[in-house]
Amino acid sequence: MGPAADITIRPQHPRDAAAVRAVVGTAFRSEPEVVDLEEALAKRSDSTGYVAVVRDRVVGHVRLTRGWIDAEERLVEVLVLSPLSVAPEMQRRGIGRALVAHAVAEAERMGAPAVFLEGDPGYYTRLGWRPASALGVAAPSVRVPEQALQAVRFPGWEPWMSGALVYVDAFWEFDCVGLRGNLLARARAAGAGPSEAT
């Protein structure tokens, strides 16, 4: 497979369903519920997926879905980036970075005031993300370590938009919010969040 320069990123089409399922499934081999989450989100009208293609093969995927900030004044529509997946044999080639950059650009183009994700701050800080707590935004669950909730704000963001992040029901239906058990304990102890792929 070629280097990152050979990547094409485009909107996900229905014909990509099997390829996306394979990429998400292998990237989240130990978390099969993420495949179910992706397929549920793909059916929503307020969710858009993008695929990374190298030599006509789908090797990566990212999704943006509507969410809200439960601000004191009113609900504020924002976007949530999840899941992010790269085929294991294609990781560490800049594909994840390119997918995240594309999703951030699309989120800004769509007019969102901010985009949020759960992820490893060590990874996402290098990509320009900052703790959502700096915007006054709280995680949707106590199982999301504070440092793991990351955000990129856009010109439409205003200080009054602080509050709790609210996910669409699919994230809860498939138990894809935060961490549980030993993973949560280790993340809190290490000061890290969920894996880079979530």
FENHU-V584465 format. One line per field, one symbol per residue. ss: DSSP state (H for helix, E for strand, - for the rest). psi: psi as a letter, one per 20 degrees, with the letter a starting at -180 (. if undefined). burial: # if it has 16 or more other ideal C-beta (glycine too) atoms within 10 Angstrom, else .. Layout:
ss=???
psi=???
burial=???
//
This chain:
ss=---HHH-EEEE--HHHHHHHHHHHHHH-----HHHHHHHHHH----EEEEEEEE--EEEEEEEEEEEEEEE---EEEEEEEEEEEE-HHH----HHHHHHHHHHHHHHH----EEEEE--HHHHHHH--EEHHHH-EE-------HHHEEEEE-----HHH-EEEE--HHHHH-------HHHHHHHHHH--------
psi=qrrhhjppprqpqhiiggggggggghhlhimihhgggghghhiqikppqqqppoljpoirqqqpqqaqpmqggrpppaqpoprpqppgijqkjjgggggggggggggghijqhrqqrprohhghhijjqqphhhjkpqqiqijopgihoqqpqrhipqhijqapppqrhhhhhjlkparqchgggggghikrarqhi.
burial=......#.#..#...#..###.###.##..#..##.##.###....########...############.#....#.##########..##.####.###.###.###...##########.##....#.##..#.#####.###.########..#...###.####.##..#.####....#..##...#######
//
